[in-house]
Amino acid sequence: PAAALFCGWIFATGGLAAMPAGVWAGTVALALAGLAYLPMALLVFSFYGETAIFNAPAMARSIARTGRDYVTVLILWVVLWGLTAAVAWLTASLPMRLACLVDCLVGCAAMCSAMRGTGMLYARNREQLGWEPARPVLPPAGPP
């Protein structure tokens, strides 16, 4: 929705110069909402498929169940995207081939780290989420 609002305004008016503050605020608000939704949407998509991510009440419950861990993952995502943007800005003066190589490597490492954090979110909160049947408690291994 944020990209549609932003691009729709540019296509309709031909530029950014006349963009009202309300459109900017709406674009930023929708982008932040999408960022806040993204880690849980990735988890839900991996478990239930593509249409499950549109079940906003269930997603909100899942986010609430993970609590502080979810906020930690969001901070991780923001920091990694910031790092990727900073590297892209720093490499802008390098030759294009070198800049693209560095940016792609840093972006790939950042995305792998973000997905690792998202996976750890699930691993730490598996019981609270209740997305899969409870594991049976096995007796301790030892001699019979």
C-alpha positions in Angstrom: 0.0 0.0 0.0 2.8 2.4 0.8 4.5 1.9 -2.6 1.1 2.2 -4.4 0.4 5.5 -2.6 3.8 6.9 -3.3 4.0 5.7 -7.0 0.4 6.6 -7.7 1.1 10.2 -6.6 4.2 10.5 -8.8 2.4 9.0 -11.8 -0.7 11.2 -11.3 1.2 14.5 -10.7 4.5 13.9 -12.5 6.7 14.5 -9.5 7.4 14.8 -5.8 7.5 18.6 -5.6 3.8 19.1 -4.9 3.2 16.1 -2.6 1.2 17.2 0.4 2.3 16.4 3.9 -0.7 14.1 4.3 0.4 11.9 1.4 4.0 11.8 2.8 2.6 10.9 6.3 0.4 8.2 4.8 3.2 6.7 2.9 5.5 6.6 5.9 2.8 5.2 8.2 2.0 2.4 5.7 5.7 1.6 5.2 6.2 1.4 9.0 3.1 -0.8 9.4 4.4 -3.1 6.6 7.8 -3.3 8.3 6.2 -4.1 11.6 4.1 -6.8 9.9 6.9 -8.4 7.8 8.7 -10.8 10.2 5.4 -12.4 11.3 4.1 -12.4 7.7 7.2 -14.4 6.6 6.7 -16.9 9.4 2.9 -17.3 8.7 3.6 -17.6 5.0 6.1 -20.4 5.6 3.6 -22.3 7.8 0.2 -21.7 6.2 0.7 -20.4 2.7 0.1 -17.2 0.8 -3.4 -16.3 1.8 -2.9 -16.7 5.6 -0.9 -13.5 5.8 -4.1 -11.5 5.1 -5.7 -12.7 8.4 -4.8 -9.6 10.3 -6.5 -10.5 13.6 -4.6 -13.9 13.8 -1.3 -12.1 12.9 -1.9 -9.5 15.6 -2.5 -12.3 18.1 0.7 -14.0 17.1 2.7 -10.8 17.4 1.2 -10.2 20.8 2.1 -13.7 21.9 5.7 -13.3 21.0 5.9 -9.9 22.7 9.4 -8.6 23.5 11.1 -11.1 21.2 9.1 -9.7 18.2 10.3 -6.2 19.0 13.9 -7.5 19.2 13.5 -9.0 15.7 12.0 -5.8 14.4 15.0 -3.8 15.7 17.3 -6.4 14.1 15.5 -5.9 10.7 15.7 -2.1 11.0 19.4 -2.1 11.9 20.3 -4.5 9.1 18.4 -2.5 6.5 20.1 0.6 7.8 23.5 -1.0 7.5 22.7 -2.1 3.9 21.6 1.4 3.1 24.7 2.9 4.7 27.0 0.6 2.7 25.2 1.4 -0.5 25.7 5.1 0.2 29.3 4.6 1.0 30.0 2.6 -2.1 28.2 5.0 -4.4 31.5 6.6 -5.4 33.2 3.3 -6.3 33.2 1.9 -9.8 29.8 0.4 -10.6 30.9 -3.3 -10.7 32.7 -3.1 -7.4 29.9 -1.1 -5.7 27.3 -3.6 -7.0 29.4 -6.6 -5.7 29.8 -5.1 -2.3 26.2 -4.0 -2.0 24.9 -7.4 -3.1 27.2 -9.3 -0.6 26.2 -7.0 2.3 22.5 -7.2 1.3 22.6 -11.0 1.1 24.4 -11.2 4.5 21.9 -8.8 6.0 18.9 -10.8 4.7 20.3 -14.1 5.9 20.9 -12.6 9.3 17.4 -11.1 9.4 15.8 -14.5 8.4 18.0 -16.2 11.1 16.6 -13.8 13.6 13.0 -14.5 12.4 13.6 -18.2 12.6 14.9 -17.9 16.1 11.8 -15.9 17.0 9.7 -18.9 16.1 12.1 -21.4 17.8 11.9 -19.4 21.1 8.1 -18.9 20.9 7.0 -22.2 19.5 4.8 -23.1 22.5 3.2 -19.7 22.8 2.3 -19.5 19.1 0.7 -23.0 19.1 1.0 -23.4 15.3 1.9 -27.1 15.5 0.9 -30.0 17.8 2.7 -30.2 21.1 5.7 -32.4 21.1 5.3 -35.6 23.2 7.4 -35.7 26.3 9.9 -38.6 25.9 11.2 -40.5 28.9 14.9 -39.9 29.7 17.2 -42.1 27.7 19.1 -44.7 29.7 19.4 -48.4 30.4 16.0 -50.2 30.5 
